[in-house]
Amino acid sequence: MKYLLLLLVIVAVVWFARSRSGAVARRKQAAAPPAAQPMLACTHCGVHLPRADMVVGAEGLYCSEAHRALRGDAVP
């Protein structure tokens, strides 16, 4: 009986230690917010989008390939 109790205590300690280390790792992931990106306006319609989502044309940045084509802007 004492061995069963000792085994339960060891399992509880290991479980508690693993759950604490997982919480610390989750907290570190949640603490790092994504990097901020500049918001730029579409040359055709004025909609603001992150720079990474813009379509690049010779005369400016566009929110979609369709707006770049509507302005007659060539791809650089």
C-alpha positions as semicolon CSV with decimal commas, in nm:
position;residue;x (nm);y (nm);z (nm)
1;M;0,000;0,000;0,000
2;K;0,282;0,243;0,083
3;Y;0,438;0,178;-0,260
4;L;0,111;0,261;-0,432
5;L;0,089;0,587;-0,237
6;L;0,454;0,667;-0,322
7;L;0,386;0,594;-0,690
8;L;0,082;0,826;-0,688
9;V;0,286;1,105;-0,529
10;I;0,564;1,066;-0,791
11;V;0,312;1,068;-1,077
12;A;0,143;1,379;-0,932
13;V;0,475;1,562;-0,901
14;V;0,577;1,474;-1,258
15;W;0,235;1,576;-1,392
16;F;0,247;1,908;-1,203
17;A;0,600;1,984;-1,327
18;R;0,508;1,911;-1,690
19;S;0,193;2,121;-1,676
20;R;0,387;2,416;-1,532
21;S;0,654;2,400;-1,804
22;G;0,382;2,392;-2,073
23;A;0,215;2,698;-1,922
24;V;0,542;2,889;-1,929
25;A;0,596;2,800;-2,296
26;R;0,241;2,907;-2,386
27;R;0,289;3,234;-2,198
28;K;0,611;3,306;-2,391
29;Q;0,433;3,244;-2,723
30;A;0,141;3,467;-2,628
31;A;0,372;3,747;-2,509
32;A;0,528;3,801;-2,853
33;P;0,279;4,001;-3,063
34;P;0,313;3,991;-3,440
35;A;0,530;4,260;-3,592
36;A;0,344;4,574;-3,696
37;Q;0,320;4,645;-4,068
38;P;0,260;4,984;-4,226
39;M;-0,093;5,033;-4,360
40;L;-0,092;5,188;-4,708
41;A;-0,374;5,315;-4,928
42;C;-0,464;5,166;-5,265
43;T;-0,383;5,411;-5,546
44;H;-0,716;5,333;-5,717
45;C;-0,978;5,313;-5,439
46;G;-0,802;5,432;-5,122
47;V;-0,860;5,116;-4,917
48;H;-0,588;5,069;-4,655
49;L;-0,408;4,732;-4,642
50;P;-0,089;4,602;-4,483
51;R;0,215;4,653;-4,709
52;A;0,265;4,276;-4,745
53;D;-0,083;4,234;-4,900
54;M;-0,050;4,510;-5,161
55;V;-0,003;4,451;-5,536
56;V;0,289;4,653;-5,671
57;G;0,251;4,849;-5,993
58;A;0,480;5,095;-6,172
59;E;0,267;5,392;-6,060
60;G;0,178;5,282;-5,707
61;L;0,042;5,014;-5,476
62;Y;-0,299;4,853;-5,525
63;C;-0,534;4,641;-5,313
64;S;-0,585;4,388;-5,593
65;E;-0,462;4,289;-5,936
66;A;-0,797;4,407;-6,079
67;H;-0,745;4,765;-5,954
68;R;-0,393;4,769;-6,095
69;A;-0,534;4,663;-6,433
70;L;-0,818;4,919;-6,418
71;R;-0,564;5,200;-6,380
72;G;-0,366;5,066;-6,675
73;D;-0,057;5,032;-6,458
74;A;0,213;4,799;-6,590
75;V;0,394;4,557;-6,366
76;P;0,744;4,690;-6,288
